[in-house]
């Protein structure tokens, strides 16, 4: 489920009671949470600790009105067996960072998660009943008004000159390709085995920073390249960036205005050569924008 910052998160709490239930209250919270893992100790005593910190909470208490099957006294509410449904509405303020998913293969990382939590508070020694639903949140970042190209050059290897021009400095989430002019001058006919393209996400969350690879794949058409010259506009495929939801963002933490969280991106092209010990890498800073809501993500659900 996807939401823009500034939107309302509306839904229903559906509670099915199989036998008489006594509850003190029912509440719904919308929580934004920064989570990070840390390594403590060493050797046999090394262990990973996960720390969670809420940076945003919106709360919706229910005032349950006595009705058929529901009674109330000073100890709380009594619900007879039935299925009950209550609407709720929570709010995402404009100034929020985007959801940042946990890296699949990393044990040490930092990410941002949003979820809706429903709690049915029980009386006495009974355990509370809790249900959680994760949501994806992102601020709207439009296409920049002033579009420019990004140019990078490398000539560190003798007789091999590589010049790349990213024709625009932004990537629209969901588009299949991004155009790049690539010029290779190779009079020594150095063999370029392959060109690896990476979209890299740079997370700086105050005291925590990390780099995540959104996707990595080979650039088609340049394998075992030995020609002395190459000049084409190539279409760098973005089809595998299926988990890209977070736009480039600058977020100031409201509780501590001096703390700034940023999400930035870079496109990396690694030219692997057969005869050289040093590969050539071109790095293009890239702004990621989101022009529309992801079409495959719902925005409503019963909890």
N, C-alpha and C positions, 0 to 999 in steps of 0.2 A: 504494500500500500504506500503510495507516494503522496506527499503534501509539500506545497510551497511554504516557506516561512511567511508569516502573516495570515495564514489560512486558519479556519476553524476545523477542528477534528471532531466530527459529529458521528454518533453511533448509538447503539442500543446495548444495554446490559440485559441479557436473557438468562434468567435463573430458573432452573428446573428443580423443584423440591419434591423428593420422593417420600419423605416422612416429615412430620412436624419439625420445624426449624426455628430456633431462637437466635436472634442476631441483635447486636448492639447498634450496628450501623453498616451501611454499604457506601463505599466511596470509590471514585475513579480519579486516577492521577495520570497526567502526561509528564513523562520524565525524560530529560536529556542528560546523558551520562558520558563522561570521559573515562575510559578504561585503559589501564596500561599494565603490562607484565614486567616484573623485575626479577633478576637472578640474585639470590643471596647465598652466601657461603661458597665453598669450593670442594672439589673432589667428591667424596661420598656424601658430604654434607650439603652439596649444592641443591637448591630447590628454587622453584619459580613461584613468585607471589603475585597474585592479581589484585590490583587496587582500583576501586571505583569511586568516582566523585561526581555528584549531581551538580550540574551547572544551571539547570532549568527545571522548574516544577510548576505545573498548573493543576489546580485541585478542584474537583467537582463533588461536593457532598450531596447526598440524596436526602430529601425530606420525604420519607415514605408515608403516604396518606393512608389512614385506615380504610380498608375496602373489603370486598368479599374475600375471605380467606386470610385477611391480615388484621391482627389486633395489636394493641400497644398498651404497655404499662411502664412504670418507672424503671423496670429492668431491661426494657428494649422491645423489640418487635417479635411477634409470633406469626409464622407463616405456615399455613396449612399446605398439604401436598397439592401442587399445581405448577404451572409454568407462568412466570412473571416477566414483565418486560418494562424497562424504564429507559427513556432517552437520556443522552448526555451530550454536552457540548464543551469542548476544551479548546484552548487557543494557543497558537504558535505566534510569538511576537516576531517582528521583522528581523531584529538583530539576533540571529542564531547561526551557528556554524552548520555546515552540511553533515549528513551521515557519512562516516568514514568506516568502511568495512574492515574487519580483521583480516590480516594477511594469512592465507591458507597454510603456508609452509614455514612461517616464522613463529618461534616460541616467544620472542621478545618483540613486542610491538605496542603501538598506541592506536586506539580507534575511538570513534564516537558513535553512540547508539541512542536511538529514541524508541520509547515504548509506552504503551498505555497499560496501566496496572489497575485491575479491579480487585478490591478486597471486601470480602464479607466477614465482618468482625463477629466472632462467636463469643458467647458468654462462658464464664467459669473456666474450666480446664479444657474446653474444646479448642482445637486448632483453628485458626482463621483459614478461610478458603480464598486462595489468590489465583488470578489468571492474568497472563501477560500476552500482549500482542505487539510485535515489533513493527515499526513504521519507518519509512525512508523519508528524510527531510532534506530539502535543498533550497537555498535562496535563488531567486531568479536573476540570472546574469545574462544580459542581452549582448548582441554583437556590438563590438566597439564602434564608436562613431568614426574614428580615424583608423583605417586599416592600413597596415604597412607590411612590407616584406621583411624577412629575417635572413641575413647572409652570413655564412661561415666558410672559412678557407683553411686548408691544411696542406703544407708542403714540407713536412718534416722528413719525409723519406726522399732520398735523391731520385730524381727522374720520375717522381710521381706527385702530381698536383691535383687536388680534389677541391672543387668549389661547389657549394650547395646554396641554393636560394629558396627558402620556404616562401611561396608566393603570397601568403597572408599569415598574420601572426596569431590567428585564433583557430580553434577547432570547435565545431558545433557538435554537441553530443548527438550521436545517432547517425551522422553522415558516414558514408562508406569509404571515402577517400579524402586525402588532402594532397594538393599538388605541390611538387617540388622540382625546380630546375637543377639538374645535376650535370656538372661538367667535369670530365676526367681527362687530364693530359698525362699520357703514360708512354713517353718516348723509350724508356728502358724496358717496356713490356713486362713490368712486374705483374705477377699473377695475383689477381684479387679472387680469393676462393669464394667469398660470399659477403653479403652485406646484411648485418643484423639490425633491425629497426626495433626500438623500444620506446614505449610511452611511459614516462616515469612520473610518479606523483611524489611531491616533496611536502611532507607534513611537518609543520612547526607549531606545536601546541604548548607554547610557553616554555616550560622546563623539559619538554619531551619533543624530540625530533626523530623522524624516520623517513626512509625512502621506500616506496612501494612500486613495483613494476606492474603496471596495469595490463600490458600485453607485450609480447616479444615474438617476432617472427622474421623470416627471411624476406628480403626485398626481391621479388621475382624479376628475372631477366638479367641478373648479374651474378652468374655462378662461373667460377674458373675463367674470369675475364682476363684476356691478354692483349686486347686491342690497344693501339697507341692513342686512340681518341674516342671519347664518348660525350655526346651532348644531346640530352633529351629532357622533356618534361615528363617526369614519372609520377604515377599516382600511388602514393603510399597507402596501402590498405589499412582501414580502421575497423574492419568487420569483426575482429576478435576482441574489440574493446567493449564487450557485452556487460561488464560490471562497472562501467564508468557512469556514475550519477553525480558526483560532486564537482561543481564548477570551481574555477579559480576564485578564491575567497580571502578576504581580510576581515577578521572578527575581533572586536574588542570586548573582552570579558567584562560584563557590567559590574561585577562585584569588585574587580580590580582593574580599573581602566588602563593602567600601565601594561597590563598583560595583553598581548596581541597574538591571536592564533591565525596562521596563514595556511592556505593550500595552494601550491603552485605546481606547474607542470613543465616538463621538458621533453622534446623529441630527440632521441639519441640515434645516430647512425654509426655503426661500427664496421669499418672496412677491414676484413681479415685478409692479410697477404700471406702468400706461401713462402716467400724468400726472406721476409723481414721478421725480426723478433718483436717489433713494435707495430701494433695495429693502429689504424687511423680512426679517430673518433670525432665526429661533428656533433655538437650539442646546440639545439635550437630552443630557446625559451618559447613557451607556447601558452596562450591564454585559452582556457576551456570555458565555453559558454553553453547554456541550455536554453534553446529557443521554445521548447514546448514540453508538456508533461509526458513522461514515458507512457506510451499507449497501452503497454501490457500490464501496468500496475493499477490495481483497484484503489479507490479512495473511500470505501465504506465496508464495514464488517460488523457483525454481531460479536459481542464478547461474552 
